[in-house]
């Protein structure tokens, strides 16, 4: 994960694979066992990843202005672009 505090005061948490989908945090869930145990090569520590997801969930409840950026959630990324929290030309 990467935390960014911009000079304009906006705060972002780029969640990477810890919470690859927005629903992982909102619903306090993690990848299925198929993804973490059988499909993936990393064999995640499910209890640690779950604790991280719950911690992010609790953090955003206390700080509603924190912008969560999931690792692999195209729908959420498009929403962030639409409200101008992100741009689709990063690096250009």
C-alpha positions in Angstrom: 0.0 0.0 0.0 1.0 3.6 -0.6 -0.3 6.6 1.3 -0.2 10.0 -0.4 -0.9 13.3 1.2 -1.0 16.0 -1.5 -0.1 19.6 -0.9 -3.8 20.5 -1.5 -4.7 18.4 1.5 -6.2 15.4 -0.4 -5.3 12.1 1.0 -5.1 8.8 -1.0 -4.5 5.2 -0.1 -3.4 3.1 -3.0 -4.4 -0.3 -1.7 -2.7 -2.6 -4.3 -3.5 -6.2 -3.8 -4.4 -5.8 -0.1 -7.9 -4.6 -1.3 -7.9 -5.1 -5.1 -11.7 -4.3 -5.2 -13.6 -1.5 -3.4 -16.0 -4.1 -2.1 -13.2 -5.8 -0.3 -13.1 -2.8 2.1 -16.8 -1.9 2.0 -17.9 -5.4 2.8 -14.9 -6.4 4.9 -14.1 -9.3 2.7 -11.0 -10.5 0.9 -10.2 -12.6 -2.2 -11.8 -16.0 -2.4 -9.8 -19.1 -1.4 -9.6 -19.9 -5.1 -7.6 -16.7 -5.7 -5.4 -16.7 -2.6 -4.7 -20.4 -2.2 -5.0 -22.1 -5.6 -4.9 -19.6 -8.4 -2.2 -17.3 -7.1 1.4 -18.1 -6.6 1.7 -16.0 -3.4 -0.5 -18.1 -1.0 -1.6 -15.0 1.0 -1.9 -15.2 4.8 -5.7 -14.8 4.8 -6.0 -13.7 8.4 -3.4 -10.9 7.9 -5.1 -9.7 4.7 -8.5 -9.8 6.4 -7.1 -7.8 9.3 -5.7 -5.2 6.8 -9.0 -5.0 5.0 -10.9 -4.4 8.3 -8.3 -1.8 9.4 -8.8 0.1 6.1 -12.6 -0.1 6.5 -12.3 1.4 10.0 -9.8 4.0 8.8 -12.1 5.3 6.1 -15.1 5.4 8.6 -13.0 7.8 10.7 -11.7 9.8 7.7 -14.4 10.1 5.1 -12.2 12.3 2.9 -9.6 9.6 2.4 -9.7 8.5 -1.2 -9.2 4.7 -1.5 -7.7 3.5 -4.8 -8.1 -0.2 -5.2 -5.6 -2.3 -7.1 -7.8 -3.9 -9.8 -11.3 -2.3 -9.7 -11.9 -0.7 -13.1 -15.4 0.5 -12.2 -14.1 2.4 -9.1 -11.2 3.8 -11.1 -13.6 5.2 -13.7 -15.7 6.7 -10.8 -12.5 8.4 -9.4 -11.7 9.8 -12.9 -15.2 11.0 -13.4 -15.2 13.1 -10.1 -11.6 14.3 -11.0 -10.0 12.5 -8.0 -7.7 10.8 -10.5 -6.9 11.3 -14.2 -6.7 8.7 -16.9 -3.4 10.1 -18.2 -1.1 9.3 -15.3 2.5 9.8 -16.3 1.7 11.8 -19.5 
